Amino acid sequence: MILIWVLVATFVVSAIGLIGVFTLSVSHHKLSRWLDVLVALAAGVMLGSALLHLLPEAAEGLAVEVVFQIVLVTILVFVGIEKVLKWHHCHDIDCEKHTTGYMNLIGDGIHNFLDGLLIAGAFLGGFELGVLATLAVIIHEIPQEISDFGVLVYSGMTRQKALFFNFLSALMAVLGGVIGLVLGSQMAGGIPILLAVAGGSFLYISVSDLMPELREVRTTNEVVRRLVVLLIGVWLTTLSVPHV
């Protein structure tokens, strides 16, 4: 019975990855005007998730210096992955944007996998705890998935393609839920490492790929607007921060 509840909960959470479907009826011109806002929101959400959620939780299970070492290695690995993607899959002027989308899928996939582990662990502790954990994940996933969808469209994907890949990434929560149930407490030792990897990936994507775009703004009004949106993204991550 626990397996059924975990599958239902993780599928519901994964369905949030389809939130971009609401943009399918929006004109390309209107969506383009919102992409810069979504990029700023994504940068804020990723920074907040990494610095206020993922890395502090990783430090609860690992020495702080080990967390920093994992973050450093993760950033270096992501630099290598990004270069490989550029060499083999990108040959035009929008190369930077294209690789940002792929990097975002990797980082978000790890994050969604951790959400699945969280939900499975909560249901193992009782039905009510599982429901509360699922609700908490849903609350913090909504802004995350909105911003992720925006990043994928910004990177050059069509809305249909971005919707598909964002949903595939979201389905990692189901995999995390199943593995969490199968392995149970055996996964506990590895969770802090995954948290540090996810945090490092979010830091790299936000600081290396997204925030530089905010510096492209020319007018004071645009600078203020994007900065406010970025801060809203950070603030959203503080509303409900579930613990793995």
N, C-alpha and C positions, 0 to 999 in steps of 0.2 A: 504493500500500500504506500510506503514511503517513496518508492521508486515512481509511482504514478504521480504523486503530489510534486515531486522534484521535477519530473518531466513537464507537467502542466505549468509549474511556476517558471521554469527556464524558457519554455516556449513563449509564454506571455511576455517575459522580459525581452526575448529575442525579437518579438513582433514590433517592439519599439523601433527597431532598425528600419522599419518600413514607414517611418514618420514622414519621410520625404515624398510619399505619394500625394500629400496635400499640395505639393508644388506643381504637379503635372498639368494642372489647368491654368497655372500662372504663366503669363507671357515671358518670353526669354528676356525681353528688355527689363521688365520689372524684377525678375530674378537676378539679373546682372547687377542691378542697383543694390540688392541686398547681400550680394556675395561678400563685399568688403566688410559688412557688419558681421556676417557669419564667421569670417576669418578671424576678426577681433574677438568674437565670442569664443571661438574654438581655442584661441591662444590663452584666454583667461581661464577657461574650463580645464585645459590641460595643465596649466601652471598650478591652479588650485588643487586639482586632483593629485598631482605629483608631490607638491610641497606640503599640503595640508592633510593628505589622506594616505597615499601609497607609501611614501618614504618614512613618515613617522611610524606607521604600522610595521614596516619592515624592520625598523630599529627596535621594536619591541621583542623581536625574535632573534636579532643579530646584533653584534657589536656595531656601533656607529661607523667605525672606520671600515668595517667590512661592507656596510651598505654603500659608503662612498666609493669603495673599490669596485663594487658591482655596477654602480651608476657610471663610473668612468669607463669600465670595459664595455658596457652597453652602448654608450655614446660612440666609442671608437668603432665598435662593430657596426653601428648604424651608419657611420661615415663610410665604412667599407661597402655596406650594402647599397647605399645611395650612389656611390661611384660606379658600382657594377651595373645598377639599373640604368645609369646615364650612358655607360659605354655600350650596352647591349640593346636597350629599348628606347632610346631617346636621341633624336637627331634633328631637332628643330629649336627655334628660339624660346619655346615655352618649356624647355627641358626641366628647369627648376620646379615649375608647377607640377609637371607630370610625376616626378619622383616623390613630391610631397604627398600625393594621393596614395601611392603604394606604401610609403613609410607609415602613413596614418593607419592604413589597414592592418599593418603588422602590430603596431602599438595598441590599437583598439582591440584587436583579436585577443591579445594577452590579457587586457583589462576585462573583457567579457568572459574569458575563461575563469578568471579569478572570481567574478560575480557568481558563476555557476558553482564554484567550490564553496563560496560563502553560503549560498542558498542550501546546498546539500548538507553542509555542516549544521546549519540552523535547524533543518527538518529532523536531523538525527537527534537534536536536543529537544524536540517536541513540535507538535503541529502548530501551536500558536506562535512559537518562536520563528518557525519557518515562514509563516504568513507575514509576520512583522518584518522579517529580513527581506522578503520579496517586495513588500511595499516600499521599504527604504531604498532598495536597488532601483525600483521603477522611478522613484522620485529623482534620484540623482542621474539616472540614465537618460531621461527625457532631454535635458539640455545638452548632454554629451552626444546623443545621437543626432540631434538637430545640427550641432556644430560639425560633427563628423561628415554628415551628408553635404553640408556647405563646403567643406574642404575638398571632398571628392569632386564636386561640380566645379569648384574653383580650379582644380588640377587639370581640367579638360575633359572629364567624363560627361557623357550625356546624362540627363536626369534618370533615365531608365537604367543605364549601366551603374550609376552611383547607387541607386536604390537596390539593385541586385547585389552588388559587392558589399554594401553596408549591411544588408540582411545576412549575407554569408558570414561576415565578421561577427554579427550579433549572435549567430547560431553557435559560436564557440562557448556561449553560456551553457547550452545544453550539454556539450561535451564535458565541460567542467563539472556540471552537476552529476553526470553519470560516473565520471572518474572519482569525484568526491565521495559518492556512495560506495563504489566498489572498493576503494582503497581506505576509506574512512580515516582513522587517526594516522595512518601511515603517510598521508600527504602533509601532515602538519609541519614537519621539518622543512619541507621544500617551499611552503607558501611564502615565508619572508623573502626568499631568494626571488621568486616570481614577482612579488610586490616591488622589490628594488629594480628588477628589470623593466617592469611596466612603468615605474616612476622615471627611470632613466630615459626610456623611449619617449615619454610624454615631454620631458624637459627638452630633449634634443629637437623634437618636431616643433614645439612651440617657440623655442629661442632661435633655432637655426633656420626654420622654414617659414613660420607664420609671422612672428614679430617683425622681421625685416620688411615685410610687406606694409606694415603700419608706418614705417619711416618714409614710404613713397608719397605720403600725403603732402600736399602743398599748402592748403589753407588752414588757418587757425581753427575754424569751425570744424573741419574734418578731423583734425588732430584731437580736439576735445571730444568729439562724438565717438571716435574709435577708442580713445582712452577710457571713456565712461563705459562703453560696451565691454571692453576687456575687464574692467573692474567688476561689472555685473557678472561676467563669466566666473571670475574668482569667487564672488559672493555666493553664487548658486551652489558651488561645491561645499559651502559651509552649512547649507540648510539641513541636509541629512547625509551624514557620513557613516555608512555601515562599517562594522569591523569584521575582518575575516578571522 
